[in-house]
Amino acid sequence: MVDKKRFRIGVVIVNYNSGGFLSLCLRSLANSHAPLDVVVVDNHSHDQSIESIERILSTPHRLKLIRNRENVGFSKAVNQGMLEMRNRYVVMLNPDCTIFPHTFLRLQTVMAVSKKVAVAGAAIFNHDGSEQRGCRRNEPTLKRSAITALGLGKKYEGIDLVGLPYPSYAVPVDAVSGAAMMVRREYYDEIGGMDEDYFLHCEDLDLCRRFRDDGYKILFCPDAGVFHHQGASSGVTSSQVEKHKHDGMLIYNSKHYDEEGFKVLLTYFLVKGHYFFGIVLSWVKKAVSSRLKKSDLTVQGDTDFNALDITHNTRPVVIVTGAKSDVGDYLLKRLSENGFHVFAVSRNEVPIKSSSGHIAWLKMEYFQKSNPDDFGEVFAWVNLAPVWTTRALANVFHKFKPRKIVALSSTSIEGKSESQHEKDVNVVTKLLEGERWLANYSDKYETDCTILRPTLVYGGPRNQNVNFLKQFIKIFRIFPLVGRGDGKRQPIHADDIAIICVHALKKEIQQKSNIYNIAGGDTLTYREMVDRIFEALSMQPRYLKIPISMVRPVINVASRIPYLNFLNSEMAQRTEQNLVYSIDRAVKELQFSPRKFDP
């Protein structure tokens, strides 16, 4: 008869004022494919984090709550929870973590490979999708500690391994993070469990060290993903957290390097120096900041927990690159309203409050490192960045295999086709290459692909066309009109592009690759377009008429100014060029109905 308890996984969660993060964590556990025995050890929280949590988990999972009368620290609380466990494998999980349904099964699979494996650590990601420091680590020798403290980890081998190439399979490391680590219960008891001398931080490092000293392996599992929203505990200041970290490191070094007295002394001064330098730096940052906070307590009041619940999703997934754009501002909201779960991709830091509803911001790093099975099927990928950037995303496209792709190109392919200016020629060349690559990709992998070529885009804070004209008119209260300005335009609002993107996602197309010109609902001369900008600013149109021959040398000089480097002499000539395109096909096949120009 099979021992069913062998296949039930234990989970120990130590909670201290984690607010809604604990409920979010338990909701993700409720969807685990492995049956769980969960013990929550509460260290005398004074918030509402443990209220009603018993209702979150149901069969086949089980939940037990232990309430401490004081905050006994992390190590002691973990040991308390372990006493309730009869499972072969037990996961230590922070209350501000969320898992995927298959995360624990993947850790269990790694543990079962060899009896020499004592710990399997998850791939831990920050709320923005970047790999979290400490989820795979080296032994903190004096040299490595100095390298890390001095910020030289990218050039030399420090403690954290985050900067190294991401492995494709489970690999041995010196230590993993206690935020989400699975241990073999039998071995945990053998070494005496967590060292309760540690109150908070470095106890996981110590545990891994003692396992290694006994001949066991520590494995990092790159395909077992976990999101860890650090700093969830209210009532704990960042300076207190840093103190615990540095105190923990001093305990670790005195315990494991006590025979190397000189090195221990050097490490002591290094750790203390790093701690006090961090405090001084923090004071300086607060002093020069224009946005001083009343305290450094973690604020949870503006956190959208629904947006953070991305490890369990029932909506079709749409990934959006180039989301930090005028079109992106409108598209993310419209996708969410139309029943999609949106992952907006950014290459820069994204604050946690940027995520809301069914929209989550993640760094591209996450999609490069994560397992594509985490999201199930990716319904679509929308690229709002220049179409030529899709080629650089080839590996990610192939990894996630979206059913549909929608990408923005530009009518500049036609409008600038006769230009002799080097920048224009390069742009047209790159646009065409990007479109060809997408067409070939969609044919090769049988992916529905829609390429949209918009005209002049307006309707947001970032575009350099209409916004530039508005700013110029506001400042000088007159506009230099080159020639007659009778070339025709079809300015399109960014929201109309967002709307047609959604229509393209919903449409079942017959061909694998489709290209549509899309334009605004008005066809205006360049002068009429500028007239409307004057009207929108409640100003009478005033023009300074300038012959084209006089403008070219002025623009050539102005284009060397950083803010005006988008200007070129060909632009002056295009004020009398008709840039008009038929949108009949988009109207017929994608229900395109653009609005009239209103700047």
PyMOL commands that set and color helices and strands:
alter all, ss='L'
color gray80, all
select helices_A, chain A and resi 4-7+20-30+53-55+74-83+103-113+142-149+185-190+203-213+238-256+261-288+305-308+326-337+352-354+364-369+372-375+387-400+412-415+422-445+466-476+494-506+526-536+548-558+562-564+569-574+584-590
alter helices_A, ss='H'
color red, helices_A
select strands_A, chain A and resi 9-15+36-42+62-67+89-93+97-99+117-125+136-137+171-172+175-176+180-184+217-228+317-321+341-346+359-363+378-383+404-408+448-454+457-458+479-482+488-489+492-493+513-518+524-525+543-546
alter strands_A, ss='S'
color yellow, strands_A
deselect
rebuild
show_as cartoon
